[in-house]
Amino acid sequence: MSIDRIHEKVLELLLAEPGWRSWTRYLDIGAGRGSLIARVKEKLNVEASVCDYTDELMRLPGQKVDVANLNHEPLPYPDASFDVVTATEVIEHLEDFRRVVREIHRVLKPGGVCILSTPNILNLNSRLRFLTFGFWNLFGPLPVKHSALYSTGGHINPVSWFYVAHALLDAGFPDVTPHIDRKQRSALPKLVLLYPFIKLFGAWAMRKERVRFKTLDDANVPLVQAMNTTDMLLGRTIITKSVKSA
């Protein structure tokens, strides 16, 4: 379930779109209790739809939930149905998030906006936890066959910025922009200590990928370069915004 700071950033990104006043239909995937929907409807005059794996979490009066297991089922909507689709803190719970990203692209109208969020496993706190423990932040040893899908116990899919962006571009979105909800103060001392080494070894690795392995091209270089920006090294949550081609 998402938290207030993520919802605030989502609203900020939506209201930055020039055509938001003309939007009429909105879909929130994995809406939980409906907190984001309530905030969106305060600002936007839209009809809200919800798709979730259960309707037992919803606390928003009168809000219908379309139940679907997105690990196995498509989104239960026709093509080009929505002006906006959000999925905050959802893809880390999915077995095949790429298929769901393609479904989001399908149900969006031309010019429609997609906003996703997921824990930022590339921040320094998370990278160091992986180095010492083998698990990213907000990911850890899972209970076998007893995961609570709506909690961090259901975090089965740690997805970094590059792979979220790659999935969006592969699905047909022309571009993708990374944002964060907030910077983690606890990571600042680590940034001061480690940033020179990250820049040095990051440049060496980029050169190796370009010259030896030839994995870099004009399309993916910006995605790779974003992985070691200060926002990425400090940000708690990655939030992406993509707009379907008109």
C-alpha positions as CSV (number, residue, x, y, z in Angstrom):
1,M,0.0,0.0,0.0
2,S,1.4,3.4,-1.0
3,I,2.2,6.2,1.3
4,D,1.3,9.9,1.3
5,R,4.5,11.3,-0.1
6,I,4.2,9.0,-3.2
7,H,0.6,10.1,-3.7
8,E,1.6,13.7,-3.5
9,K,4.3,13.2,-6.2
10,V,1.8,11.3,-8.4
11,L,-0.7,14.2,-8.2
12,E,2.1,16.7,-8.9
13,L,3.0,14.8,-12.1
14,L,-0.6,14.5,-13.2
15,L,-1.3,18.2,-12.7
16,A,1.8,19.1,-14.7
17,E,0.2,17.6,-17.8
18,P,-1.3,20.4,-19.9
19,G,-4.5,18.4,-20.8
20,W,-5.5,17.2,-17.3
21,R,-8.7,19.2,-17.3
22,S,-10.1,17.2,-20.2
23,W,-9.5,13.8,-18.6
24,T,-12.7,11.8,-17.9
25,R,-11.6,8.2,-17.1
26,Y,-9.0,7.1,-14.6
27,L,-7.7,3.6,-13.6
28,D,-5.8,2.8,-10.5
29,I,-4.3,-0.7,-10.4
30,G,-3.7,-2.2,-7.0
31,A,-5.6,0.6,-5.3
32,G,-5.6,-0.9,-1.8
33,R,-7.8,1.1,0.5
34,G,-8.4,3.8,-2.2
35,S,-6.3,6.6,-0.7
36,L,-4.8,7.7,-4.0
37,I,-8.2,7.6,-5.8
38,A,-9.6,9.9,-3.1
39,R,-6.9,12.4,-3.6
40,V,-7.1,12.3,-7.4
41,K,-10.8,12.8,-7.4
42,E,-10.3,15.9,-5.2
43,K,-8.4,17.5,-8.0
44,L,-9.6,15.8,-11.2
45,N,-13.2,15.5,-12.4
46,V,-12.8,11.8,-13.5
47,E,-14.7,8.6,-13.3
48,A,-12.4,6.2,-11.3
49,S,-12.0,2.5,-12.0
50,V,-10.1,0.1,-9.8
51,C,-8.5,-3.2,-10.6
52,D,-7.1,-5.3,-7.7
53,Y,-6.6,-8.9,-6.8
54,T,-9.3,-8.5,-4.1
55,D,-12.1,-6.1,-3.2
56,E,-11.6,-6.7,0.6
57,L,-9.1,-3.9,1.0
58,M,-11.1,-1.0,-0.4
59,R,-12.3,1.5,2.1
60,L,-13.6,4.3,-0.3
61,P,-17.4,4.3,0.0
62,G,-19.2,3.4,-3.2
63,Q,-16.0,2.5,-5.1
64,K,-16.4,-0.7,-7.2
65,V,-13.4,-2.9,-7.5
66,D,-12.8,-5.1,-10.7
67,V,-11.2,-8.2,-9.3
68,A,-8.4,-9.7,-11.5
69,N,-5.3,-11.7,-10.8
70,L,-2.9,-9.8,-13.0
71,N,-0.3,-12.6,-12.7
72,H,-2.6,-14.6,-15.0
73,E,-5.3,-12.4,-16.4
74,P,-5.4,-9.3,-18.6
75,L,-6.8,-6.0,-17.4
76,P,-10.6,-6.4,-17.8
77,Y,-11.1,-3.3,-20.0
78,P,-11.3,-2.6,-23.7
79,D,-8.5,-0.9,-25.7
80,A,-8.1,2.8,-25.3
81,S,-10.4,3.1,-22.3
82,F,-8.6,5.5,-19.9
83,D,-6.9,8.9,-19.9
84,V,-4.8,8.0,-16.9
85,V,-3.5,4.8,-15.4
86,T,-1.6,4.6,-12.1
87,A,0.0,1.6,-10.4
88,T,1.8,2.7,-7.3
89,E,3.8,0.2,-5.3
90,V,2.4,-2.6,-7.4
91,I,4.9,-4.0,-9.9
92,E,7.2,-5.4,-7.2
93,H,4.3,-7.7,-6.3
94,L,3.8,-9.1,-9.8
95,E,5.4,-12.2,-11.3
96,D,5.4,-10.7,-14.9
97,F,5.3,-6.9,-14.6
98,R,6.3,-6.4,-18.2
99,R,3.0,-8.1,-19.4
100,V,1.0,-5.7,-17.1
101,V,2.9,-2.7,-18.5
102,R,1.9,-3.8,-22.0
103,E,-1.7,-4.1,-20.8
104,I,-1.5,-0.6,-19.4
105,H,-0.4,0.7,-22.8
106,R,-3.3,-1.2,-24.4
107,V,-6.0,0.3,-22.2
108,L,-4.7,3.9,-22.4
109,K,-6.1,6.3,-24.9
110,P,-3.7,7.9,-27.3
111,G,-2.0,10.7,-25.3
112,G,-2.9,9.0,-22.1
113,V,-0.6,9.1,-19.0
114,C,0.9,6.1,-17.2
115,I,2.5,6.6,-13.7
116,L,4.2,3.7,-12.0
117,S,6.1,3.6,-8.7
118,T,8.3,1.0,-7.1
119,P,10.9,0.9,-4.3
120,N,14.2,2.3,-5.5
121,I,16.6,-0.6,-5.1
122,L,19.4,1.6,-6.6
123,N,19.7,4.0,-3.6
124,L,22.9,3.7,-1.6
125,N,21.2,2.3,1.5
126,S,19.7,-0.5,-0.7
127,R,22.9,-1.2,-2.6
128,L,24.9,-1.5,0.6
129,R,22.3,-3.8,2.2
130,F,22.5,-6.0,-0.9
131,L,26.3,-6.0,-0.6
132,T,26.2,-7.2,3.0
133,F,23.0,-9.2,3.2
134,G,22.1,-10.1,-0.4
135,F,18.7,-8.4,-0.2
136,W,17.6,-5.0,-1.4
137,N,15.8,-2.6,0.9
138,L,12.1,-3.5,1.3
139,F,13.0,-7.0,0.0
140,G,14.0,-9.9,2.1
141,P,13.5,-13.5,3.0
142,L,9.9,-14.4,2.1
143,P,7.6,-16.7,3.9
144,V,7.2,-19.8,1.7
145,K,3.6,-20.2,0.5
146,H,2.3,-17.7,3.0
147,S,3.1,-14.3,1.6
148,A,0.8,-11.4,2.3
149,L,0.4,-10.0,-1.1
150,Y,-0.6,-6.5,0.1
151,S,2.5,-6.1,2.4
152,T,6.3,-6.1,1.9
153,G,5.9,-9.8,2.5
154,G,4.5,-9.9,-1.1
155,H,7.5,-8.1,-2.6
156,I,8.7,-10.8,-5.0
157,N,10.1,-8.8,-7.9
158,P,12.8,-6.2,-7.2
159,V,12.9,-4.1,-10.4
160,S,15.5,-1.3,-10.9
161,W,15.0,1.9,-12.8
162,F,16.6,0.6,-16.0
163,Y,14.2,-2.4,-16.3
164,V,11.1,-0.4,-15.5
165,A,12.1,2.1,-18.2
166,H,13.0,-0.6,-20.6
167,A,9.6,-2.3,-20.1
168,L,7.8,1.0,-20.7
169,L,9.7,1.7,-23.9
170,D,9.3,-1.9,-25.1
171,A,5.5,-1.6,-24.6
172,G,5.4,1.3,-27.0
173,F,5.7,4.4,-24.8
174,P,8.0,6.9,-26.7
175,D,9.9,8.0,-23.6
176,V,9.9,7.7,-19.8
177,T,10.9,10.2,-17.1
178,P,12.3,9.2,-13.7
179,H,11.3,11.0,-10.5
180,I,11.6,10.2,-6.8
181,D,9.3,10.8,-3.8
182,R,12.0,12.1,-1.5
183,K,15.7,11.8,-0.7
184,Q,16.9,9.7,2.2
185,R,18.9,11.7,4.6
186,S,20.5,8.6,6.0
187,A,22.2,8.0,2.6
188,L,23.9,11.4,2.4
189,P,27.0,10.5,4.4
190,K,27.4,7.4,2.2
191,L,27.1,9.6,-0.9
192,V,29.8,11.9,0.3
193,L,32.1,8.9,1.0
194,L,31.3,6.8,-2.1
195,Y,30.4,9.2,-4.9
196,P,34.0,9.6,-6.3
197,F,34.3,5.8,-6.5
198,I,30.9,5.4,-8.1
199,K,31.7,8.0,-10.7
200,L,35.2,6.5,-11.4
201,F,34.1,2.9,-11.6
202,G,30.8,3.7,-13.3
203,A,32.7,5.5,-16.1
204,W,35.1,2.5,-16.4
205,A,32.1,0.1,-16.6
206,M,30.3,2.2,-19.2
207,R,33.4,2.2,-21.4
208,K,33.8,-1.5,-21.1
209,E,30.1,-2.0,-22.0
210,R,30.5,0.3,-25.0
211,V,33.8,-0.9,-26.4
212,R,34.0,-4.6,-25.4
213,F,30.5,-5.8,-25.1
214,K,28.8,-3.3,-27.4
215,T,25.6,-3.2,-25.3
216,L,25.2,0.6,-25.3
217,D,23.4,2.6,-28.0
218,D,21.6,5.9,-28.3
219,A,18.4,4.5,-26.9
220,N,19.7,2.9,-23.7
221,V,22.6,5.2,-22.8
222,P,20.3,7.8,-21.1
223,L,18.7,5.0,-19.0
224,V,22.1,3.7,-17.9
225,Q,23.4,7.2,-17.1
226,A,20.4,7.9,-14.9
227,M,21.3,5.0,-12.6
228,N,24.1,6.8,-10.8
229,T,22.5,10.3,-10.6
230,T,22.2,11.8,-7.1
231,D,18.5,11.4,-7.2
232,M,18.8,7.7,-8.0
233,L,21.5,7.2,-5.3
234,L,19.4,9.0,-2.6
235,G,15.8,8.5,-3.7
236,R,13.5,6.2,-1.7
237,T,11.0,5.4,-4.4
238,I,11.2,5.6,-8.2
239,I,8.2,7.1,-9.9
240,T,8.0,7.1,-13.7
241,K,5.7,9.0,-16.0
242,S,5.1,8.0,-19.6
243,V,2.7,9.4,-22.2
244,K,1.2,7.1,-24.9
245,S,1.8,8.5,-28.4
246,A,-1.1,10.5,-29.6
